[in-house]
Amino acid sequence: MMGERTVMQEALFYSFNLEQHVPADHMLRSIDRFVELSGLRPHLQPFYSSTGRPSVDPELMVRMLIIG
């Protein structure tokens, strides 16, 4: 839609800082110190298509499975 903006768009966005919402002694922080999954993405690269809708990040998926 063309024309002058009459509503401020800043109201559509919010600031979220994970460090402020997860306590320092939370179990997830201790798990994160020991789980190293950075090599997982290149290892699984051949199984992901380069076309179409992007899939869930494999590192994120494994982290969700561990926590779940």
mmJSON file of the N, C-alpha and C atoms, coordinates in Angstrom:
{"data_MODEL":{"atom_site":{
"group_PDB":["ATOM","ATOM","ATOM","ATOM","ATOM","ATOM","ATOM","ATOM","ATOM","ATOM","ATOM","ATOM","ATOM","ATOM","ATOM","ATOM","ATOM","ATOM","ATOM","ATOM","ATOM","ATOM","ATOM","ATOM","ATOM","ATOM","ATOM","ATOM","ATOM","ATOM","ATOM","ATOM","ATOM","ATOM","ATOM","ATOM","ATOM","ATOM","ATOM","ATOM","ATOM","ATOM","ATOM","ATOM","ATOM","ATOM","ATOM","ATOM","ATOM","ATOM","ATOM","ATOM","ATOM","ATOM","ATOM","ATOM","ATOM","ATOM","ATOM","ATOM","ATOM","ATOM","ATOM","ATOM","ATOM","ATOM","ATOM","ATOM","ATOM","ATOM","ATOM","ATOM","ATOM","ATOM","ATOM","ATOM","ATOM","ATOM","ATOM","ATOM","ATOM","ATOM","ATOM","ATOM","ATOM","ATOM","ATOM","ATOM","ATOM","ATOM","ATOM","ATOM","ATOM","ATOM","ATOM","ATOM","ATOM","ATOM","ATOM","ATOM","ATOM","ATOM","ATOM","ATOM","ATOM","ATOM","ATOM","ATOM","ATOM","ATOM","ATOM","ATOM","ATOM","ATOM","ATOM","ATOM","ATOM","ATOM","ATOM","ATOM","ATOM","ATOM","ATOM","ATOM","ATOM","ATOM","ATOM","ATOM","ATOM","ATOM","ATOM","ATOM","ATOM","ATOM","ATOM","ATOM","ATOM","ATOM","ATOM","ATOM","ATOM","ATOM","ATOM","ATOM","ATOM","ATOM","ATOM","ATOM","ATOM","ATOM","ATOM","ATOM","ATOM","ATOM","ATOM","ATOM","ATOM","ATOM","ATOM","ATOM","ATOM","ATOM","ATOM","ATOM","ATOM","ATOM","ATOM","ATOM","ATOM","ATOM","ATOM","ATOM","ATOM","ATOM","ATOM","ATOM","ATOM","ATOM","ATOM","ATOM","ATOM","ATOM","ATOM","ATOM","ATOM","ATOM","ATOM","ATOM","ATOM","ATOM","ATOM","ATOM","ATOM","ATOM","ATOM","ATOM","ATOM","ATOM","ATOM","ATOM","ATOM","ATOM","ATOM","ATOM"],
"id":[1,2,3,4,5,6,7,8,9,10,11,12,13,14,15,16,17,18,19,20,21,22,23,24,25,26,27,28,29,30,31,32,33,34,35,36,37,38,39,40,41,42,43,44,45,46,47,48,49,50,51,52,53,54,55,56,57,58,59,60,61,62,63,64,65,66,67,68,69,70,71,72,73,74,75,76,77,78,79,80,81,82,83,84,85,86,87,88,89,90,91,92,93,94,95,96,97,98,99,100,101,102,103,104,105,106,107,108,109,110,111,112,113,114,115,116,117,118,119,120,121,122,123,124,125,126,127,128,129,130,131,132,133,134,135,136,137,138,139,140,141,142,143,144,145,146,147,148,149,150,151,152,153,154,155,156,157,158,159,160,161,162,163,164,165,166,167,168,169,170,171,172,173,174,175,176,177,178,179,180,181,182,183,184,185,186,187,188,189,190,191,192,193,194,195,196,197,198,199,200,201,202,203,204],
"type_symbol":["N","C","C","N","C","C","N","C","C","N","C","C","N","C","C","N","C","C","N","C","C","N","C","C","N","C","C","N","C","C","N","C","C","N","C","C","N","C","C","N","C","C","N","C","C","N","C","C","N","C","C","N","C","C","N","C","C","N","C","C","N","C","C","N","C","C","N","C","C","N","C","C","N","C","C","N","C","C","N","C","C","N","C","C","N","C","C","N","C","C","N","C","C","N","C","C","N","C","C","N","C","C","N","C","C","N","C","C","N","C","C","N","C","C","N","C","C","N","C","C","N","C","C","N","C","C","N","C","C","N","C","C","N","C","C","N","C","C","N","C","C","N","C","C","N","C","C","N","C","C","N","C","C","N","C","C","N","C","C","N","C","C","N","C","C","N","C","C","N","C","C","N","C","C","N","C","C","N","C","C","N","C","C","N","C","C","N","C","C","N","C","C","N","C","C","N","C","C","N","C","C","N","C","C"],
"label_atom_id":["N","CA","C","N","CA","C","N","CA","C","N","CA","C","N","CA","C","N","CA","C","N","CA","C","N","CA","C","N","CA","C","N","CA","C","N","CA","C","N","CA","C","N","CA","C","N","CA","C","N","CA","C","N","CA","C","N","CA","C","N","CA","C","N","CA","C","N","CA","C","N","CA","C","N","CA","C","N","CA","C","N","CA","C","N","CA","C","N","CA","C","N","CA","C","N","CA","C","N","CA","C","N","CA","C","N","CA","C","N","CA","C","N","CA","C","N","CA","C","N","CA","C","N","CA","C","N","CA","C","N","CA","C","N","CA","C","N","CA","C","N","CA","C","N","CA","C","N","CA","C","N","CA","C","N","CA","C","N","CA","C","N","CA","C","N","CA","C","N","CA","C","N","CA","C","N","CA","C","N","CA","C","N","CA","C","N","CA","C","N","CA","C","N","CA","C","N","CA","C","N","CA","C","N","CA","C","N","CA","C","N","CA","C","N","CA","C","N","CA","C","N","CA","C","N","CA","C","N","CA","C","N","CA","C","N","CA","C"],
"label_alt_id":[null,null,null,null,null,null,null,null,null,null,null,null,null,null,null,null,null,null,null,null,null,null,null,null,null,null,null,null,null,null,null,null,null,null,null,null,null,null,null,null,null,null,null,null,null,null,null,null,null,null,null,null,null,null,null,null,null,null,null,null,null,null,null,null,null,null,null,null,null,null,null,null,null,null,null,null,null,null,null,null,null,null,null,null,null,null,null,null,null,null,null,null,null,null,null,null,null,null,null,null,null,null,null,null,null,null,null,null,null,null,null,null,null,null,null,null,null,null,null,null,null,null,null,null,null,null,null,null,null,null,null,null,null,null,null,null,null,null,null,null,null,null,null,null,null,null,null,null,null,null,null,null,null,null,null,null,null,null,null,null,null,null,null,null,null,null,null,null,null,null,null,null,null,null,null,null,null,null,null,null,null,null,null,null,null,null,null,null,null,null,null,null,null,null,null,null,null,null,null,null,null,null,null,null],
"label_comp_id":["MET","MET","MET","MET","MET","MET","GLY","GLY","GLY","GLU","GLU","GLU","ARG","ARG","ARG","THR","THR","THR","VAL","VAL","VAL","MET","MET","MET","GLN","GLN","GLN","GLU","GLU","GLU","ALA","ALA","ALA","LEU","LEU","LEU","PHE","PHE","PHE","TYR","TYR","TYR","SER","SER","SER","PHE","PHE","PHE","ASN","ASN","ASN","LEU","LEU","LEU","GLU","GLU","GLU","GLN","GLN","GLN","HIS","HIS","HIS","VAL","VAL","VAL","PRO","PRO","PRO","ALA","ALA","ALA","ASP","ASP","ASP","HIS","HIS","HIS","MET","MET","MET","LEU","LEU","LEU","ARG","ARG","ARG","SER","SER","SER","ILE","ILE","ILE","ASP","ASP","ASP","ARG","ARG","ARG","PHE","PHE","PHE","VAL","VAL","VAL","GLU","GLU","GLU","LEU","LEU","LEU","SER","SER","SER","GLY","GLY","GLY","LEU","LEU","LEU","ARG","ARG","ARG","PRO","PRO","PRO","HIS","HIS","HIS","LEU","LEU","LEU","GLN","GLN","GLN","PRO","PRO","PRO","PHE","PHE","PHE","TYR","TYR","TYR","SER","SER","SER","SER","SER","SER","THR","THR","THR","GLY","GLY","GLY","ARG","ARG","ARG","PRO","PRO","PRO","SER","SER","SER","VAL","VAL","VAL","ASP","ASP","ASP","PRO","PRO","PRO","GLU","GLU","GLU","LEU","LEU","LEU","MET","MET","MET","VAL","VAL","VAL","ARG","ARG","ARG","MET","MET","MET","LEU","LEU","LEU","ILE","ILE","ILE","ILE","ILE","ILE","GLY","GLY","GLY"],
"label_asym_id":["A","A","A","A","A","A","A","A","A","A","A","A","A","A","A","A","A","A","A","A","A","A","A","A","A","A","A","A","A","A","A","A","A","A","A","A","A","A","A","A","A","A","A","A","A","A","A","A","A","A","A","A","A","A","A","A","A","A","A","A","A","A","A","A","A","A","A","A","A","A","A","A","A","A","A","A","A","A","A","A","A","A","A","A","A","A","A","A","A","A","A","A","A","A","A","A","A","A","A","A","A","A","A","A","A","A","A","A","A","A","A","A","A","A","A","A","A","A","A","A","A","A","A","A","A","A","A","A","A","A","A","A","A","A","A","A","A","A","A","A","A","A","A","A","A","A","A","A","A","A","A","A","A","A","A","A","A","A","A","A","A","A","A","A","A","A","A","A","A","A","A","A","A","A","A","A","A","A","A","A","A","A","A","A","A","A","A","A","A","A","A","A","A","A","A","A","A","A","A","A","A","A","A","A"],
"label_entity_id":["1","1","1","1","1","1","1","1","1","1","1","1","1","1","1","1","1","1","1","1","1","1","1","1","1","1","1","1","1","1","1","1","1","1","1","1","1","1","1","1","1","1","1","1","1","1","1","1","1","1","1","1","1","1","1","1","1","1","1","1","1","1","1","1","1","1","1","1","1","1","1","1","1","1","1","1","1","1","1","1","1","1","1","1","1","1","1","1","1","1","1","1","1","1","1","1","1","1","1","1","1","1","1","1","1","1","1","1","1","1","1","1","1","1","1","1","1","1","1","1","1","1","1","1","1","1","1","1","1","1","1","1","1","1","1","1","1","1","1","1","1","1","1","1","1","1","1","1","1","1","1","1","1","1","1","1","1","1","1","1","1","1","1","1","1","1","1","1","1","1","1","1","1","1","1","1","1","1","1","1","1","1","1","1","1","1","1","1","1","1","1","1","1","1","1","1","1","1","1","1","1","1","1","1"],
"label_seq_id":[1,1,1,2,2,2,3,3,3,4,4,4,5,5,5,6,6,6,7,7,7,8,8,8,9,9,9,10,10,10,11,11,11,12,12,12,13,13,13,14,14,14,15,15,15,16,16,16,17,17,17,18,18,18,19,19,19,20,20,20,21,21,21,22,22,22,23,23,23,24,24,24,25,25,25,26,26,26,27,27,27,28,28,28,29,29,29,30,30,30,31,31,31,32,32,32,33,33,33,34,34,34,35,35,35,36,36,36,37,37,37,38,38,38,39,39,39,40,40,40,41,41,41,42,42,42,43,43,43,44,44,44,45,45,45,46,46,46,47,47,47,48,48,48,49,49,49,50,50,50,51,51,51,52,52,52,53,53,53,54,54,54,55,55,55,56,56,56,57,57,57,58,58,58,59,59,59,60,60,60,61,61,61,62,62,62,63,63,63,64,64,64,65,65,65,66,66,66,67,67,67,68,68,68],
"pdbx_PDB_ins_code":[null,null,null,null,null,null,null,null,null,null,null,null,null,null,null,null,null,null,null,null,null,null,null,null,null,null,null,null,null,null,null,null,null,null,null,null,null,null,null,null,null,null,null,null,null,null,null,null,null,null,null,null,null,null,null,null,null,null,null,null,null,null,null,null,null,null,null,null,null,null,null,null,null,null,null,null,null,null,null,null,null,null,null,null,null,null,null,null,null,null,null,null,null,null,null,null,null,null,null,null,null,null,null,null,null,null,null,null,null,null,null,null,null,null,null,null,null,null,null,null,null,null,null,null,null,null,null,null,null,null,null,null,null,null,null,null,null,null,null,null,null,null,null,null,null,null,null,null,null,null,null,null,null,null,null,null,null,null,null,null,null,null,null,null,null,null,null,null,null,null,null,null,null,null,null,null,null,null,null,null,null,null,null,null,null,null,null,null,null,null,null,null,null,null,null,null,null,null,null,null,null,null,null,null],
"Cartn_x":[0.844,0.0,0.887,0.642,1.436,0.817,1.619,1.094,1.884,1.472,2.153,1.817,2.825,2.63,1.965,0.82,0.123,0.272,0.738,0.917,2.4,2.914,4.323,4.53,5.467,5.707,6.52,7.133,7.912,7.05,5.764,4.859,4.708,5.093,4.969,6.112,7.191,8.366,8.606,9.268,9.616,11.037,11.615,12.978,12.924,13.668,13.695,15.14,15.574,16.926,16.845,17.325,17.257,18.015,19.109,19.911,19.107,18.154,17.339,16.223,15.902,14.754,15.123,16.363,16.799,17.741,17.366,18.215,19.603,20.592,21.972,22.12,21.286,21.394,20.404,19.831,18.852,19.537,18.836,19.361,19.812,19.143,19.496,20.893,21.3,22.643,23.718,23.469,24.46,24.514,23.387,23.373,24.139,23.926,24.552,26.073,26.61,28.07,28.69,27.939,28.493,28.09,27.091,26.606,27.229,28.034,28.69,28.15,27.329,26.684,27.07,28.134,28.491,28.891,29.384,29.765,28.615,27.461,26.298,25.769,25.729,25.166,25.926,27.262,27.968,27.808,27.713,27.561,26.213,25.165,23.827,23.479,24.377,24.126,23.632,24.176,23.708,22.24,21.668,20.296,19.254,19.687,18.779,18.75,17.571,17.407,17.83,18.382,18.779,17.634,16.538,15.379,14.189,13.226,12.013,12.103,11.185,11.086,12.223,12.851,13.94,13.444,14.254,13.868,14.343,13.996,14.434,15.933,16.641,18.072,18.338,19.203,19.416,19.979,20.821,21.355,20.231,19.324,18.185,17.276,17.061,16.19,16.753,18.05,18.652,18.589,18.813,18.711,17.29,16.284,14.897,14.618,15.174,14.973,15.628,16.803,17.492,16.678,16.185,15.421,14.065,13.443,12.107,12.073],
"Cartn_y":[-1.172,0.0,1.231,2.104,3.324,4.398,5.349,6.459,6.68,7.672,8.021,7.019,6.669,5.745,6.489,5.987,6.653,5.901,4.659,3.849,3.538,3.665,3.367,1.848,1.379,-0.059,-0.626,0.203,-0.305,-1.135,-0.875,-1.619,-3.07,-3.365,-4.73,-5.632,-5.051,-5.818,-5.696,-6.672,-6.617,-7.11,-6.709,-7.106,-8.279,-9.345,-10.52,-10.942,-11.017,-11.439,-12.727,-13.825,-15.132,-15.154,-14.416,-14.373,-13.842,-12.982,-12.416,-13.356,-14.352,-15.214,-16.611,-17.04,-18.353,-18.135,-18.577,-18.365,-19.005,-18.442,-18.927,-20.365,-20.806,-22.166,-23.138,-22.765,-23.62,-24.836,-25.956,-27.204,-27.062,-26.257,-26.107,-25.533,-24.656,-24.075,-25.132,-26.027,-27.077,-28.089,-28.38,-29.285,-28.656,-27.367,-26.678,-26.691,-26.698,-26.726,-28.025,-29.12,-30.431,-30.953,-30.361,-30.848,-30.021,-30.658,-29.991,-30.598,-29.847,-30.368,-29.591,-28.811,-27.98,-28.806,-30.016,-30.86,-31.628,-31.51,-32.268,-31.768,-30.462,-29.871,-30.316,-30.224,-30.693,-32.204,-32.955,-34.406,-34.778,-34.018,-34.312,-33.557,-32.717,-31.891,-32.691,-33.883,-34.618,-35.055,-35.093,-35.573,-34.463,-33.209,-32.074,-31.544,-31.223,-30.705,-29.241,-28.836,-27.439,-26.606,-27.259,-26.539,-26.729,-25.876,-25.996,-25.264,-25.552,-24.883,-25.333,-24.387,-24.781,-25.686,-26.652,-27.584,-27.061,-27.77,-27.412,-27.688,-26.783,-26.933,-28.224,-29.121,-30.404,-30.233,-29.236,-29.008,-28.633,-27.785,-27.397,-28.601,-29.421,-30.59,-31.561,-31.816,-32.735,-32.133,-30.832,-30.185,-30.302,-30.146,-30.287,-31.725,-32.697,-34.093,-34.408,-33.845,-34.073,-33.492,-32.296,-31.624,-32.277,-32.698,-33.283,-34.557],
"Cartn_z":[0.0,0.0,0.0,-0.93,-1.038,-0.161,0.221,1.002,2.27,3.016,4.248,5.342,6.131,7.225,8.38,8.824,9.918,11.231,11.182,12.382,12.523,13.732,13.972,13.948,13.138,13.011,14.158,14.979,16.101,17.047,17.07,17.944,17.484,16.248,15.731,16.175,16.663,17.043,18.533,19.101,20.508,20.688,21.76,22.082,23.054,22.738,23.6,23.777,25.017,25.33,26.135,25.549,26.198,27.513,27.584,28.811,29.998,29.738,30.808,31.258,30.44,30.727,31.221,30.993,31.468,32.645,33.835,35.015,34.848,35.527,35.417,35.9,36.843,37.364,36.721,35.596,34.919,34.292,34.25,33.714,32.254,31.462,30.05,29.863,30.761,30.653,30.926,31.862,32.137,30.999,30.359,29.203,28.049,27.818,26.689,26.79,27.99,28.174,27.68,27.719,27.385,26.004,25.384,24.092,22.974,22.144,21.024,19.732,19.019,17.812,16.559,16.604,15.457,14.227,14.413,13.283,12.676,13.267,12.799,11.453,11.273,10.058,8.799,8.761,7.555,7.321,8.399,8.284,7.651,7.959,7.442,6.16,5.677,4.483,3.275,2.971,1.788,1.86,3.043,3.195,3.084,2.933,2.845,1.423,0.948,-0.404,-0.461,-1.59,-1.759,-2.325,-2.722,-3.251,-2.325,-2.474,-1.678,-0.361,0.487,1.782,2.704,3.409,4.312,5.435,5.789,6.842,8.192,9.239,10.588,10.684,11.296,11.492,12.272,11.753,12.439,13.851,14.064,15.409,16.368,15.926,16.755,17.023,16.013,16.167,17.212,17.169,18.145,19.54,19.652,20.968,21.52,20.662,21.125,21.562,20.857,21.239,22.568,22.826,24.109,25.249,25.054,26.117,26.321,25.221,25.287,26.049],
"occupancy":[1.0,1.0,1.0,1.0,1.0,1.0,1.0,1.0,1.0,1.0,1.0,1.0,1.0,1.0,1.0,1.0,1.0,1.0,1.0,1.0,1.0,1.0,1.0,1.0,1.0,1.0,1.0,1.0,1.0,1.0,1.0,1.0,1.0,1.0,1.0,1.0,1.0,1.0,1.0,1.0,1.0,1.0,1.0,1.0,1.0,1.0,1.0,1.0,1.0,1.0,1.0,1.0,1.0,1.0,1.0,1.0,1.0,1.0,1.0,1.0,1.0,1.0,1.0,1.0,1.0,1.0,1.0,1.0,1.0,1.0,1.0,1.0,1.0,1.0,1.0,1.0,1.0,1.0,1.0,1.0,1.0,1.0,1.0,1.0,1.0,1.0,1.0,1.0,1.0,1.0,1.0,1.0,1.0,1.0,1.0,1.0,1.0,1.0,1.0,1.0,1.0,1.0,1.0,1.0,1.0,1.0,1.0,1.0,1.0,1.0,1.0,1.0,1.0,1.0,1.0,1.0,1.0,1.0,1.0,1.0,1.0,1.0,1.0,1.0,1.0,1.0,1.0,1.0,1.0,1.0,1.0,1.0,1.0,1.0,1.0,1.0,1.0,1.0,1.0,1.0,1.0,1.0,1.0,1.0,1.0,1.0,1.0,1.0,1.0,1.0,1.0,1.0,1.0,1.0,1.0,1.0,1.0,1.0,1.0,1.0,1.0,1.0,1.0,1.0,1.0,1.0,1.0,1.0,1.0,1.0,1.0,1.0,1.0,1.0,1.0,1.0,1.0,1.0,1.0,1.0,1.0,1.0,1.0,1.0,1.0,1.0,1.0,1.0,1.0,1.0,1.0,1.0,1.0,1.0,1.0,1.0,1.0,1.0,1.0,1.0,1.0,1.0,1.0,1.0],
"B_iso_or_equiv":[0.0,0.0,0.0,0.0,0.0,0.0,0.0,0.0,0.0,0.0,0.0,0.0,0.0,0.0,0.0,0.0,0.0,0.0,0.0,0.0,0.0,0.0,0.0,0.0,0.0,0.0,0.0,0.0,0.0,0.0,0.0,0.0,0.0,0.0,0.0,0.0,0.0,0.0,0.0,0.0,0.0,0.0,0.0,0.0,0.0,0.0,0.0,0.0,0.0,0.0,0.0,0.0,0.0,0.0,0.0,0.0,0.0,0.0,0.0,0.0,0.0,0.0,0.0,0.0,0.0,0.0,0.0,0.0,0.0,0.0,0.0,0.0,0.0,0.0,0.0,0.0,0.0,0.0,0.0,0.0,0.0,0.0,0.0,0.0,0.0,0.0,0.0,0.0,0.0,0.0,0.0,0.0,0.0,0.0,0.0,0.0,0.0,0.0,0.0,0.0,0.0,0.0,0.0,0.0,0.0,0.0,0.0,0.0,0.0,0.0,0.0,0.0,0.0,0.0,0.0,0.0,0.0,0.0,0.0,0.0,0.0,0.0,0.0,0.0,0.0,0.0,0.0,0.0,0.0,0.0,0.0,0.0,0.0,0.0,0.0,0.0,0.0,0.0,0.0,0.0,0.0,0.0,0.0,0.0,0.0,0.0,0.0,0.0,0.0,0.0,0.0,0.0,0.0,0.0,0.0,0.0,0.0,0.0,0.0,0.0,0.0,0.0,0.0,0.0,0.0,0.0,0.0,0.0,0.0,0.0,0.0,0.0,0.0,0.0,0.0,0.0,0.0,0.0,0.0,0.0,0.0,0.0,0.0,0.0,0.0,0.0,0.0,0.0,0.0,0.0,0.0,0.0,0.0,0.0,0.0,0.0,0.0,0.0,0.0,0.0,0.0,0.0,0.0,0.0],
"pdbx_formal_charge":[null,null,null,null,null,null,null,null,null,null,null,null,null,null,null,null,null,null,null,null,null,null,null,null,null,null,null,null,null,null,null,null,null,null,null,null,null,null,null,null,null,null,null,null,null,null,null,null,null,null,null,null,null,null,null,null,null,null,null,null,null,null,null,null,null,null,null,null,null,null,null,null,null,null,null,null,null,null,null,null,null,null,null,null,null,null,null,null,null,null,null,null,null,null,null,null,null,null,null,null,null,null,null,null,null,null,null,null,null,null,null,null,null,null,null,null,null,null,null,null,null,null,null,null,null,null,null,null,null,null,null,null,null,null,null,null,null,null,null,null,null,null,null,null,null,null,null,null,null,null,null,null,null,null,null,null,null,null,null,null,null,null,null,null,null,null,null,null,null,null,null,null,null,null,null,null,null,null,null,null,null,null,null,null,null,null,null,null,null,null,null,null,null,null,null,null,null,null,null,null,null,null,null,null],
"auth_seq_id":[1,1,1,2,2,2,3,3,3,4,4,4,5,5,5,6,6,6,7,7,7,8,8,8,9,9,9,10,10,10,11,11,11,12,12,12,13,13,13,14,14,14,15,15,15,16,16,16,17,17,17,18,18,18,19,19,19,20,20,20,21,21,21,22,22,22,23,23,23,24,24,24,25,25,25,26,26,26,27,27,27,28,28,28,29,29,29,30,30,30,31,31,31,32,32,32,33,33,33,34,34,34,35,35,35,36,36,36,37,37,37,38,38,38,39,39,39,40,40,40,41,41,41,42,42,42,43,43,43,44,44,44,45,45,45,46,46,46,47,47,47,48,48,48,49,49,49,50,50,50,51,51,51,52,52,52,53,53,53,54,54,54,55,55,55,56,56,56,57,57,57,58,58,58,59,59,59,60,60,60,61,61,61,62,62,62,63,63,63,64,64,64,65,65,65,66,66,66,67,67,67,68,68,68],
"auth_comp_id":["MET","MET","MET","MET","MET","MET","GLY","GLY","GLY","GLU","GLU","GLU","ARG","ARG","ARG","THR","THR","THR","VAL","VAL","VAL","MET","MET","MET","GLN","GLN","GLN","GLU","GLU","GLU","ALA","ALA","ALA","LEU","LEU","LEU","PHE","PHE","PHE","TYR","TYR","TYR","SER","SER","SER","PHE","PHE","PHE","ASN","ASN","ASN","LEU","LEU","LEU","GLU","GLU","GLU","GLN","GLN","GLN","HIS","HIS","HIS","VAL","VAL","VAL","PRO","PRO","PRO","ALA","ALA","ALA","ASP","ASP","ASP","HIS","HIS","HIS","MET","MET","MET","LEU","LEU","LEU","ARG","ARG","ARG","SER","SER","SER","ILE","ILE","ILE","ASP","ASP","ASP","ARG","ARG","ARG","PHE","PHE","PHE","VAL","VAL","VAL","GLU","GLU","GLU","LEU","LEU","LEU","SER","SER","SER","GLY","GLY","GLY","LEU","LEU","LEU","ARG","ARG","ARG","PRO","PRO","PRO","HIS","HIS","HIS","LEU","LEU","LEU","GLN","GLN","GLN","PRO","PRO","PRO","PHE","PHE","PHE","TYR","TYR","TYR","SER","SER","SER","SER","SER","SER","THR","THR","THR","GLY","GLY","GLY","ARG","ARG","ARG","PRO","PRO","PRO","SER","SER","SER","VAL","VAL","VAL","ASP","ASP","ASP","PRO","PRO","PRO","GLU","GLU","GLU","LEU","LEU","LEU","MET","MET","MET","VAL","VAL","VAL","ARG","ARG","ARG","MET","MET","MET","LEU","LEU","LEU","ILE","ILE","ILE","ILE","ILE","ILE","GLY","GLY","GLY"],
"auth_asym_id":["A","A","A","A","A","A","A","A","A","A","A","A","A","A","A","A","A","A","A","A","A","A","A","A","A","A","A","A","A","A","A","A","A","A","A","A","A","A","A","A","A","A","A","A","A","A","A","A","A","A","A","A","A","A","A","A","A","A","A","A","A","A","A","A","A","A","A","A","A","A","A","A","A","A","A","A","A","A","A","A","A","A","A","A","A","A","A","A","A","A","A","A","A","A","A","A","A","A","A","A","A","A","A","A","A","A","A","A","A","A","A","A","A","A","A","A","A","A","A","A","A","A","A","A","A","A","A","A","A","A","A","A","A","A","A","A","A","A","A","A","A","A","A","A","A","A","A","A","A","A","A","A","A","A","A","A","A","A","A","A","A","A","A","A","A","A","A","A","A","A","A","A","A","A","A","A","A","A","A","A","A","A","A","A","A","A","A","A","A","A","A","A","A","A","A","A","A","A","A","A","A","A","A","A"],
"auth_atom_id":["N","CA","C","N","CA","C","N","CA","C","N","CA","C","N","CA","C","N","CA","C","N","CA","C","N","CA","C","N","CA","C","N","CA","C","N","CA","C","N","CA","C","N","CA","C","N","CA","C","N","CA","C","N","CA","C","N","CA","C","N","CA","C","N","CA","C","N","CA","C","N","CA","C","N","CA","C","N","CA","C","N","CA","C","N","CA","C","N","CA","C","N","CA","C","N","CA","C","N","CA","C","N","CA","C","N","CA","C","N","CA","C","N","CA","C","N","CA","C","N","CA","C","N","CA","C","N","CA","C","N","CA","C","N","CA","C","N","CA","C","N","CA","C","N","CA","C","N","CA","C","N","CA","C","N","CA","C","N","CA","C","N","CA","C","N","CA","C","N","CA","C","N","CA","C","N","CA","C","N","CA","C","N","CA","C","N","CA","C","N","CA","C","N","CA","C","N","CA","C","N","CA","C","N","CA","C","N","CA","C","N","CA","C","N","CA","C","N","CA","C","N","CA","C","N","CA","C","N","CA","C","N","CA","C","N","CA","C"],
"pdbx_PDB_model_num":[1,1,1,1,1,1,1,1,1,1,1,1,1,1,1,1,1,1,1,1,1,1,1,1,1,1,1,1,1,1,1,1,1,1,1,1,1,1,1,1,1,1,1,1,1,1,1,1,1,1,1,1,1,1,1,1,1,1,1,1,1,1,1,1,1,1,1,1,1,1,1,1,1,1,1,1,1,1,1,1,1,1,1,1,1,1,1,1,1,1,1,1,1,1,1,1,1,1,1,1,1,1,1,1,1,1,1,1,1,1,1,1,1,1,1,1,1,1,1,1,1,1,1,1,1,1,1,1,1,1,1,1,1,1,1,1,1,1,1,1,1,1,1,1,1,1,1,1,1,1,1,1,1,1,1,1,1,1,1,1,1,1,1,1,1,1,1,1,1,1,1,1,1,1,1,1,1,1,1,1,1,1,1,1,1,1,1,1,1,1,1,1,1,1,1,1,1,1,1,1,1,1,1,1]
}}}
